[in-house]
Amino acid sequence: MIRKIKIALATLLLFLVVGAIFWVYSSIKQTEVTIAVDDRINLTPEQVTSIKAIGEWEFLAIANEELVDTVRKGILSNDHLARIYYGTVRLGINMHHVEPGWITSVGDSLTITLPAIELLDRDFIDEARTKSFYESGKWSHADREALFRKAYQRMLHRSLTPDHLHQARQNGEDQFRQMMKAMGYEHVSIRFSEAAR
């Protein structure tokens, strides 16, 4: 008799467990989870402002060494002055010169219009490294200043060539494209303003 009661209780317990499982299963609504990918990349105003705040961006540095001399004719002898000047001409852009709407994005494409390549530093001769190569006679400050201006003009002429400007633009495009691709833009179009500053 006890054995029959135990079997009946076990059977009842089994029915209750199966019923509870069935009730829980039928009361749970099926939930579907989907994951959507947003292909759009949004350049925030903060990012645009931080890029613009960089200020001057150097794309090419050209090291120069210039020997400049002058001769002053005298009655008995000539005076000579020769000096060596060193300087680094730096070409790039000033981000403070960008025009409104200089950067626009649509989806994964970006269009950037940068300012024209320009000389970033007009004081590019390192006067601390200037050396007197040869000096005879007495020379005034004005004479030395004239030699300095001559060296300055020669360095500018040698540095501001179409090849150097093209190379600076190419370096600028490469640097901006690499930065924007790191931000997720797949298609980046870059051009430079034509107006020289």
C-alpha positions as CSV (number, residue, x, y, z in Angstrom):
1,M,0.0,0.0,0.0
2,I,2.8,2.4,0.9
3,R,4.5,1.4,-2.3
4,K,1.3,2.3,-4.3
5,I,1.1,5.7,-2.6
6,K,4.7,6.4,-3.4
7,I,4.2,5.5,-7.1
8,A,1.0,7.7,-7.2
9,L,2.9,10.6,-5.6
10,A,5.8,10.2,-8.0
11,T,3.4,10.0,-10.9
12,L,1.6,13.1,-9.7
13,L,4.9,15.0,-9.2
14,L,6.0,14.0,-12.7
15,F,2.7,15.3,-14.2
16,L,3.1,18.6,-12.2
17,V,6.7,19.1,-13.4
18,V,5.8,18.3,-17.0
19,G,2.7,20.6,-16.8
20,A,4.8,23.4,-15.3
21,I,7.4,23.1,-18.0
22,F,4.6,23.1,-20.7
23,W,2.9,26.1,-19.1
24,V,6.2,28.0,-18.9
25,Y,7.1,27.1,-22.5
26,S,3.7,28.1,-23.9
27,S,3.6,31.4,-22.0
28,I,7.0,32.6,-23.2
29,K,6.6,34.7,-26.3
30,Q,9.2,34.2,-28.9
31,T,11.5,37.2,-29.2
32,E,13.5,37.9,-32.3
33,V,16.8,39.8,-32.1
34,T,18.2,41.5,-35.2
35,I,21.5,43.4,-35.5
36,A,21.6,46.3,-38.0
37,V,24.8,47.9,-39.3
38,D,24.8,51.6,-39.8
39,D,27.1,52.3,-42.7
40,R,26.9,56.0,-42.2
41,I,29.9,57.8,-40.7
42,N,29.2,61.1,-39.2
43,L,32.0,63.6,-38.8
44,T,31.1,65.5,-35.7
45,P,31.5,69.3,-35.4
46,E,34.0,68.7,-32.6
47,Q,36.2,66.6,-35.0
48,V,36.0,69.3,-37.7
49,T,36.9,72.0,-35.1
50,S,39.9,69.9,-33.8
51,I,41.2,69.4,-37.3
52,K,40.9,73.1,-38.0
53,A,42.6,74.0,-34.7
54,I,45.8,72.2,-35.8
55,G,46.8,75.5,-37.4
56,E,49.8,75.2,-39.6
57,W,50.4,71.8,-41.1
58,E,53.8,71.2,-42.6
59,F,54.0,68.9,-45.7
60,L,57.5,69.5,-47.0
61,A,60.8,70.9,-45.5
62,I,63.6,71.9,-47.8
63,A,67.0,72.3,-46.2
64,N,69.2,75.0,-47.9
65,E,72.8,76.0,-47.7
66,E,73.8,79.2,-49.6
67,L,77.2,80.7,-50.1
68,V,76.9,84.4,-51.0
69,D,79.7,86.8,-51.6
70,T,80.3,90.4,-52.6
71,V,83.4,92.4,-53.7
72,R,84.0,96.1,-53.2
73,K,86.5,97.6,-55.6
74,G,89.2,99.7,-54.1
75,I,92.1,101.9,-55.4
76,L,94.9,99.6,-54.1
77,S,93.0,96.4,-53.3
78,N,89.5,94.9,-53.4
79,D,87.5,94.0,-50.2
80,H,85.8,90.6,-50.1
81,L,82.9,89.4,-48.0
82,A,81.6,85.8,-48.3
83,R,79.1,84.2,-45.9
84,I,77.4,80.8,-45.7
85,Y,73.7,80.8,-44.7
86,Y,71.6,77.9,-43.6
87,G,67.9,77.7,-43.7
88,T,64.9,75.3,-43.9
89,V,62.0,76.4,-46.1
90,R,58.8,74.8,-44.8
91,L,55.8,74.4,-47.1
92,G,52.3,73.5,-46.0
93,I,48.9,74.9,-45.2
94,N,47.4,77.0,-42.5
95,M,44.1,75.5,-41.4
96,H,42.9,78.9,-40.2
97,H,42.5,79.8,-43.9
98,V,39.9,77.1,-44.7
99,E,36.7,78.3,-46.3
100,P,33.2,77.6,-44.9
101,G,32.1,74.1,-46.1
102,W,35.7,73.0,-46.5
103,I,34.7,69.4,-45.5
104,T,31.6,67.6,-46.4
105,S,30.6,63.9,-46.0
106,V,27.9,61.7,-47.5
107,G,27.8,58.1,-46.3
108,D,31.4,56.8,-46.4
109,S,32.6,59.5,-48.8
110,L,34.3,62.7,-47.8
111,T,35.2,65.8,-49.8
112,I,37.9,68.2,-48.5
113,T,39.0,71.5,-49.9
114,L,42.3,72.6,-48.2
115,P,43.9,76.1,-48.4
116,A,46.6,76.6,-51.0
117,I,50.2,75.4,-50.2
118,E,52.2,78.3,-48.8
119,L,55.4,79.3,-47.1
120,L,54.8,78.6,-43.4
121,D,57.7,80.6,-41.9
122,R,59.1,83.7,-43.5
123,D,62.1,83.7,-41.1
124,F,63.6,80.5,-42.3
125,I,67.3,81.4,-42.3
126,D,69.0,80.2,-39.1
127,E,71.2,83.2,-38.4
128,A,72.9,81.4,-35.5
129,R,74.4,79.0,-38.0
130,T,75.5,81.8,-40.4
131,K,79.3,81.7,-40.9
132,S,81.7,84.1,-42.4
133,F,83.5,82.2,-45.1
134,Y,85.9,84.9,-46.1
135,E,86.2,88.6,-45.0
136,S,88.7,91.3,-45.9
137,G,88.2,95.0,-45.4
138,K,85.5,96.8,-43.4
139,W,81.9,95.9,-43.9
140,S,78.9,97.7,-42.5
141,H,75.6,96.2,-41.1
142,A,73.9,97.3,-44.3
143,D,76.4,95.3,-46.4
144,R,75.8,92.2,-44.3
145,E,72.0,92.8,-44.6
146,A,72.3,93.0,-48.4
147,L,74.1,89.6,-48.4
148,F,71.4,88.2,-46.1
149,R,68.6,89.4,-48.5
150,K,70.5,87.9,-51.4
151,A,70.8,84.5,-49.7
152,Y,67.1,84.7,-48.7
153,Q,65.9,85.3,-52.3
154,R,68.1,82.5,-53.6
155,M,66.7,80.0,-51.1
156,L,63.1,81.1,-51.9
157,H,63.8,80.7,-55.6
158,R,65.3,77.3,-55.1
159,S,62.5,76.1,-52.8
160,L,59.3,77.4,-54.3
161,T,59.5,75.4,-57.5
162,P,56.6,73.7,-59.2
163,D,58.1,70.3,-58.2
164,H,58.4,71.2,-54.5
165,L,54.8,72.6,-54.5
166,H,53.5,69.5,-56.2
167,Q,55.4,67.3,-53.7
168,A,54.0,69.3,-50.8
169,R,50.4,68.9,-52.2
170,Q,50.9,65.2,-52.7
171,N,52.2,64.8,-49.1
172,G,49.3,66.7,-47.8
173,E,46.8,64.6,-49.7
174,D,48.4,61.4,-48.4
175,Q,48.4,62.6,-44.8
176,F,44.8,63.7,-44.9
177,R,43.6,60.6,-46.8
178,Q,45.3,58.4,-44.3
179,M,43.8,60.3,-41.3
180,M,40.3,60.2,-42.8
181,K,40.5,56.5,-43.7
182,A,41.5,55.8,-40.1
183,M,38.3,57.6,-39.1
184,G,36.3,55.1,-41.3
185,Y,35.9,57.0,-44.6
186,E,36.4,54.8,-47.6
187,H,36.3,57.4,-50.4
188,V,38.2,60.6,-49.7
189,S,38.5,63.4,-52.3
190,I,41.0,66.1,-51.6
191,R,41.8,69.3,-53.5
192,F,43.6,72.5,-52.7
193,S,42.4,76.1,-53.2
194,E,44.1,77.9,-56.0
195,A,44.4,81.3,-54.3
196,A,47.9,81.9,-53.1
197,R,48.4,83.7,-49.8
